Amino acid sequence: MNDTPGWTSPGSAPSDGQDGSGIPRPTTPADANGSAPQWSKDQPPAGQWTPPAARTPPPAPGRNWGAPPPNAHWGRPPAAKPGVIPLRPLGMGEILDGSAKTLRTYWRTVLSFSVPVAVISQIANILAQRYLVPVTPVPSPDATPAEQLEYSVQSAQDSLVGLAPALLVTLMASLISAALLTVVISRAVVGRPVTLGDAWREARPRLLQLIGLTLLLTALTVGIACVGLLPGFLVGGAPGVALTLLGGLGAAVAAVWLIIRFGLASPALMLERQGIMTSLRRSAKLVQGSWWRIFGITVLTQLLIFVFAMIVAIPFLIVGIAVDGEGFSGLLTGSTTAFGWPFLIVTGIGSVISSAVTYPISAGVTVLLYVDQRIRREALDLELARAAGLPGYGPTPGDETIRG
């Protein structure tokens, strides 16, 4: 018998009264009644038993024990998305994607008025270029720099005056398109279908106020430009040129600030059914504290629209030059200052295609910026969830979607 009962070295042979488990086994002495205890016949083999804990392999290095099971959603649940955007504060990519998704989802309704608006605007532009823009005499090759500058200024003034009717037509058509698109996007946010008739019936009562708002903002912008440029024009000479440049730069900065600050007034007027001045105050309140963010999203959107328009316009420009080579070569040599009909028609088709797509994208970004700011400041997502009929948000309202 071993001198240390209860323990054996690993792999050693069992000693007397032991089975290799490290636990001494009695030699079946008789109990008080003279009978031997009945031990179970199912005993572990000698020298091969190990404790249960030892049979459990240790954790593999780097294994994350206690981690949540796969596909378990911990934390805040994802936001509801009944329409084109999730009902929570939006990122820049989600705003752009929501605008593009509105065009894809409601393309029949959107294109039914964006294409006619683009066609009307382009026809007005072509007619103005062909008949209203006066022909400015081309300076001689040996003209002085002052004469060249005078020619450039005169040409710009003539073009602006000649294109003014076309710009007015384009402005009115764009306003109607923006009003209809505001209604369409407000329905798309909550996943409701909308037809052209529905959009027109809801937007029509607000058109006059929308026109007044746009003209007011245009007048403010022109007034700022005049204040910045007029002192330089009055002074004249080299000091006047320097003053004009500084004043023009300051006017541009002020105009951009004004456009961003009141950029959400249009959707506020359409969707909250407020007056012009109230809409301007609403826009200023929503933009406050987020001016740079809205400015960045607006600039990026316009840059993407410009790139898309160039991608569409370049092939039509090449075709237009090919079918109207004489007119284009005359323009380059200075023998004429007008484009030919073939060139204007071909490039006009490209402009219609790009405008029919970019109008909805631009208007969609503006409306979704308005929705995003109201979600961040006024918990509009709860009202939108009720409008969408989502469970757990109260009774579904009537036909209204986004209201003040």
C-alpha positions in Angstrom: 0.0 0.0 0.0 1.2 3.5 -0.8 2.3 5.8 1.9 0.1 8.6 0.6 -3.4 7.3 0.2 -5.7 9.3 -1.9 -3.2 10.3 -4.6 -1.3 8.5 -7.3 1.1 9.9 -9.9 -0.4 10.1 -13.4 0.0 6.9 -15.2 1.1 4.8 -12.2 -0.3 1.4 -11.6 -3.0 1.1 -9.0 -1.8 0.1 -5.6 -3.5 -2.1 -3.1 -7.1 -1.0 -2.5 -7.0 1.7 -5.2 -8.3 1.7 -8.7 -6.1 4.4 -10.2 -8.6 7.2 -9.5 -6.6 8.6 -6.7 -9.4 7.6 -4.3 -8.8 4.7 -2.0 -11.3 1.9 -2.3 -12.2 0.0 0.9 -11.3 -3.7 1.1 -15.0 -4.5 1.7 -14.9 -4.9 5.4 -18.2 -6.2 7.0 -20.5 -3.6 8.5 -22.1 -3.8 11.9 -24.6 -6.4 10.7 -21.8 -8.6 9.3 -22.7 -8.0 5.7 -20.4 -6.5 3.1 -21.4 -3.2 1.4 -22.6 -3.6 -2.1 -20.4 -1.6 -4.5 -21.5 -0.9 -8.0 -20.1 -3.2 -10.7 -19.8 -0.2 -13.1 -16.5 1.3 -12.0 -14.1 3.3 -14.1 -11.2 1.4 -15.5 -8.0 1.5 -13.4 -5.6 4.4 -14.2 -7.9 6.0 -16.9 -10.4 8.1 -15.0 -10.1 11.9 -15.0 -12.3 14.5 -13.4 -15.0 15.9 -15.6 -13.5 19.4 -15.6 -10.3 18.0 -17.1 -12.2 16.5 -20.0 -13.5 20.0 -21.1 -11.0 21.5 -23.5 -9.7 25.0 -22.6 -11.0 27.9 -24.6 -9.3 28.5 -27.9 -7.0 31.5 -28.0 -8.8 34.6 -29.2 -12.3 33.0 -28.9 -14.8 35.5 -27.5 -16.6 33.5 -24.9 -19.8 35.2 -23.7 -20.3 37.0 -27.0 -23.9 37.5 -28.3 -25.2 34.8 -30.6 -25.0 35.4 -34.4 -27.6 37.8 -35.9 -28.6 39.1 -32.5 -29.7 42.7 -32.6 -28.5 44.5 -29.5 -29.1 48.1 -28.7 -31.5 50.4 -30.4 -33.7 48.8 -33.1 -33.5 50.1 -36.6 -35.7 53.0 -37.6 -38.9 52.4 -39.4 -38.8 53.1 -43.2 -42.3 53.2 -44.6 -41.2 55.2 -47.7 -38.0 56.4 -49.3 -36.1 57.4 -46.1 -35.8 56.0 -42.6 -37.7 57.9 -40.0 -34.7 59.3 -38.1 -32.0 62.0 -38.6 -30.6 61.6 -42.1 -27.1 61.5 -43.4 -26.0 63.2 -46.6 -26.0 60.0 -48.6 -29.5 59.1 -47.3 -30.8 62.5 -48.5 -29.3 62.0 -52.0 -30.5 58.4 -52.1 -34.0 59.3 -50.9 -34.3 61.9 -53.7 -33.1 59.5 -56.4 -35.4 56.7 -55.0 -38.4 59.1 -55.2 -37.6 59.5 -58.9 -37.3 55.8 -59.4 -40.4 54.8 -57.4 -42.7 57.6 -58.7 -41.2 58.0 -62.1 -44.5 58.1 -64.0 -45.8 60.9 -61.8 -42.6 62.8 -61.7 -41.7 62.7 -65.4 -45.3 63.5 -66.4 -44.6 67.1 -65.3 -40.8 67.4 -65.2 -40.5 66.5 -68.9 -43.0 69.2 -70.1 -41.4 71.7 -67.8 -38.0 71.0 -69.3 -39.4 71.1 -72.9 -41.1 74.5 -72.3 -38.0 75.9 -70.7 -35.7 74.7 -73.5 -38.0 76.0 -76.3 -38.1 79.4 -74.7 -34.3 79.4 -74.4 -33.8 78.3 -78.0 -36.2 81.0 -79.3 -34.6 83.7 -77.2 -31.1 82.7 -78.5 -32.3 82.7 -82.0 -34.5 85.8 -82.2 -34.0 88.0 -79.0 -30.3 88.0 -78.3 -28.9 90.8 -80.5 -25.8 90.3 -82.6 -22.9 92.2 -81.1 -20.2 93.4 -83.6 -17.1 91.3 -83.4 -14.0 93.4 -82.5 -11.1 93.4 -85.0 -8.1 91.2 -84.2 -5.9 94.3 -83.5 -8.3 95.7 -81.0 -6.9 97.1 -77.8 -7.5 95.3 -74.5 -9.9 98.0 -73.5 -11.9 97.5 -76.6 -11.9 93.7 -76.1 -13.2 94.2 -72.5 -15.9 96.6 -73.8 -17.0 94.1 -76.3 -17.2 91.4 -73.6 -19.3 93.5 -71.3 -21.6 94.6 -74.1 -22.0 91.0 -75.3 -22.9 89.9 -71.7 -25.4 92.7 -71.3 -27.1 91.9 -74.7 -27.3 88.2 -73.8 -28.8 89.0 -70.4 -31.4 91.3 -71.9 -32.3 88.9 -74.7 -32.5 85.9 -72.4 -34.6 87.7 -69.8 -38.0 86.4 -71.2 -36.6 82.9 -71.4 -35.3 83.1 -67.9 -38.7 84.3 -66.7 -40.5 81.4 -68.4 -37.9 78.9 -67.0 -38.4 80.4 -63.5 -42.2 80.0 -63.6 -42.0 76.5 -65.0 -39.4 75.5 -62.4 -41.7 76.9 -59.6 -44.6 74.8 -60.8 -42.3 71.7 -61.0 -40.9 72.4 -57.5 -44.4 72.8 -56.0 -45.6 69.5 -57.5 -42.4 67.7 -56.5 -42.8 68.9 -52.9 -46.2 67.2 -52.7 -44.9 64.0 -54.3 -41.9 63.8 -52.0 -44.0 64.5 -48.9 -46.1 61.5 -49.9 -43.1 59.4 -50.8 -41.6 59.8 -47.3 -44.6 57.9 -45.8 -44.9 55.5 -48.7 -48.2 56.8 -50.1 -48.9 56.7 -53.8 -49.7 60.0 -55.5 -50.9 60.9 -59.0 -50.3 64.0 -61.0 -53.9 65.1 -60.3 -53.5 64.7 -56.6 -50.2 66.7 -56.6 -51.8 69.5 -58.6 -54.9 69.8 -56.4 -52.8 70.1 -53.3 -50.1 72.4 -54.8 -52.4 74.8 -56.8 -53.6 76.8 -53.8 -50.1 77.6 -52.8 -48.7 78.6 -56.2 -49.2 82.3 -56.0 -47.6 82.5 -52.6 -44.7 80.4 -53.9 -44.2 82.8 -56.8 -44.3 85.7 -54.4 -41.7 84.1 -52.2 -39.4 83.3 -55.1 -39.7 86.9 -56.5 -38.9 88.3 -53.0 -35.8 86.2 -52.6 -34.7 87.1 -56.2 -35.2 90.8 -55.4 -33.2 90.5 -52.2 -30.4 88.8 -54.1 -30.4 91.5 -56.8 -30.5 94.2 -54.2 -27.4 92.8 -52.5 -25.6 92.6 -55.8 -26.4 96.2 -56.6 -25.2 97.4 -53.2 -21.9 95.5 -53.6 -21.2 96.6 -57.2 -22.7 100.1 -57.4 -19.9 102.0 -55.5 -17.2 100.6 -57.8 -19.2 101.7 -60.9 -19.6 105.2 -59.5 -15.9 105.6 -58.6 -14.6 104.4 -61.9 -10.9 104.0 -62.9 -8.5 101.6 -61.3 -9.9 102.3 -57.8 -13.3 101.6 -59.1 -12.3 98.3 -60.5 -10.7 97.2 -57.2 -13.8 98.4 -55.3 -16.0 96.5 -57.7 -14.1 93.3 -57.2 -14.2 93.6 -53.4 -17.9 94.7 -53.5 -18.7 91.8 -55.8 -17.0 89.3 -53.6 -18.8 90.6 -50.5 -22.2 90.6 -52.4 -21.6 87.0 -53.5 -20.9 85.9 -49.9 -24.0 87.7 -48.6 -26.1 86.2 -51.4 -25.0 82.7 -50.6 -25.7 83.2 -47.0 -29.2 84.5 -47.8 -29.9 81.6 -50.2 -29.0 78.9 -47.6 -30.7 80.7 -44.7 -34.0 80.9 -46.6 -33.5 77.8 -48.7 -36.1 75.8 -46.7 -38.8 78.5 -47.0 -40.4 76.9 -50.1 -41.1 73.5 -48.6 -42.2 75.2 -45.4 -44.7 77.3 -47.3 -46.0 74.3 -49.3 -46.3 71.8 -46.5 -47.1 73.9 -43.5 -49.6 76.2 -45.4 -48.1 79.3 -43.9 -47.6 82.8 -45.4 -44.5 84.1 -47.1 -43.0 85.9 -44.1 -43.8 83.0 -41.7 -42.1 80.6 -44.1 -39.0 82.8 -44.2 -38.9 82.8 -40.4 -39.4 79.0 -40.3 -36.6 78.5 -42.7 -34.2 80.7 -40.7 -35.2 78.8 -37.5 -34.6 75.4 -39.0 -31.3 76.3 -40.6 -29.9 78.0 -37.5 -27.0 76.0 -36.2 -26.9 73.8 -39.3 -25.9 76.4 -41.9 -22.6 74.8 -42.9 -24.1 71.3 -43.1 -26.9 72.4 -45.3 -24.5 74.5 -47.4 -22.2 71.5 -47.9 -25.1 69.2 -49.0 -26.5 71.8 -51.3 -23.1 72.5 -53.0 -22.4 68.7 -53.4 -25.8 68.2 -54.9 -25.3 71.0 -57.4 -21.9 69.7 -58.3 -23.3 66.2 -58.9 -26.1 67.7 -61.0 -23.5 69.7 -63.0 -21.4 66.6 -63.7 -24.5 64.6 -64.7 -25.6 67.4 -67.0 -22.2 67.5 -68.6 -22.1 63.8 -69.1 -25.5 64.0 -70.9 -24.7 67.2 -72.9 -21.3 66.2 -74.3 -22.6 63.6 -76.7 -25.3 65.9 -78.0 -22.8 68.7 -78.3 -20.6 66.5 -80.5 -23.6 65.5 -82.6 -24.7 69.1 -82.9 -21.3 70.2 -84.1 -21.3 67.4 -86.6 -24.7 68.3 -88.1 -24.1 72.0 -88.0 -20.4 72.3 -88.8 -20.7 75.5 -90.8 -22.5 77.5 -88.1 -20.0 76.4 -85.4 -17.0 77.1 -87.6 -18.5 80.6 -88.3 -18.8 81.2 -84.6 -15.2 80.2 -84.0 -13.9 82.4 -86.9 -16.0 85.4 -85.8 -18.1 85.6 -89.0 -21.3 85.0 -87.0 -22.4 85.1 -83.4 -25.4 82.9 -83.6 -25.8 79.1 -83.6 -27.6 77.3 -86.4 -31.0 75.6 -86.0 -29.6 72.0 -86.2 -27.1 72.8 -83.4 -29.7 74.4 -81.1 -32.2 71.6 -81.7 -29.8 68.7 -81.0 -28.2 70.3 -77.9 -31.7 71.3 -76.7 -32.7 67.6 -76.7 -29.8 66.8 -74.5 -30.8 69.7 -72.2 -34.3 68.4 -71.9 -33.1 65.0 -70.9 -30.8 66.3 -68.2 -33.2 68.8 -66.9 -36.1 66.3 -66.6 -33.8 64.2 -64.3 -32.0 67.0 -62.4 -35.2 69.0 -61.5 -36.6 66.2 -59.4 -33.2 65.5 -57.7 -32.6 69.1 -56.8 -36.1 69.6 -55.5 -36.0 66.3 -53.6 -32.8 67.3 -51.8 -34.4 70.6 -50.7 -37.6 68.9 -49.3 -35.6 66.1 -47.6 -33.3 68.7 -46.0 -36.5 70.3 -44.6 -37.8 67.0 -43.3 -34.4 66.1 -41.8 -34.2 69.4 -39.9 -37.7 69.0 -38.5 -36.9 65.4 -37.4 -33.8 66.7 -35.6 -35.5 69.6 -33.9 -39.2 68.8 -33.7 -39.4 65.0 -33.6 -41.3 65.0 -36.9 -40.5 61.3 -37.3 -43.2 60.4 -34.8 -45.8 62.3 -36.8 -44.6 60.7 -40.0 -44.9 57.3 -38.4 -48.5 58.0 -37.5 -49.2 59.3 -41.0 -47.7 56.1 -42.4 -50.0 54.0 -40.2 -47.2 52.2 -38.3 -48.4 50.3 -35.2 -47.6 51.7 -31.8 -47.7 55.4 -32.9 -51.3 56.3 -32.3 -54.2 56.6 -34.7 -53.6 57.2 -38.4 -54.4 60.8 -39.4 -56.3 61.8 -42.5 -54.8 62.6 -45.8 -52.2 65.0 -44.4 -48.6 64.0 -44.1 -46.2 66.7 -43.1 -47.7 69.6 -41.4 -46.5 72.3 -38.9 
